[in-house]
Amino acid sequence: MRICVMAQTVSIILFEDDRNALEVIAADRSRPLKHIQRAKIVLHSPKARLVVTITEVRS
């Protein structure tokens, strides 16, 4: 996983293995809520998306 942060945009480049692991975490209802939310944030963070937009998608 590589993370590039500039101003109010986030750019995350996920490898296939990382994406699969995050999808498992996001779908696992027995995990702590904060882990599920963090996984969803990363999964909904494609190239150069505004931070405000990501926080809206998260809920």
N, C-alpha and C positions, 0 to 999 in steps of 0.2 A: 504494500500500500504506500502510495506517495501522496503527501498533502502539500498543497501550495496555497498560501493565504496572502491576499493583497486587499487592503482596505475593507470593503464590505462584501467582497465576493469570496466564495470558497470553490476550490477546484480539487477534487479528489479523483485519483485514477486507481481503480480497483482491479486487481487481478481476479481471474475467474474463481480461484480457490477462496479468496477473501470474500467475494460476493456470495458464494454458496454458503460459507460459514455464517455470514451476517444474515442471510435469509433464514437459516435454521434458527438462529438466536431470535430474530424478529417474530417467528412463528411459534416459538416455544412459550406457552402460557405459564409454565412452571418456573420460569426464570424471574429474577427481580425486575420490576417494572422499569427501573432506570436502565438496565441492560437492553431491554427491548426497545425503549425509546431511543437510546443512542444508536443501536443498530439501524433503526428506521431512518434516523437523521442521516447517517452515512449512506444508506441505500438511496435516499431521495436527494442526494447531493451530486448531481451530474456536473459536468464542466461549467465553471463560471456562473453558478446560480447565486442569486442574491441571498444573503443570510436571512433576511426577513421572509422571503418566500419559503425557505426551508423550514423555518419555525412554524409557518402556517400549515404546511403539508404534514408536519410531524403529528399533529393531533387528530 
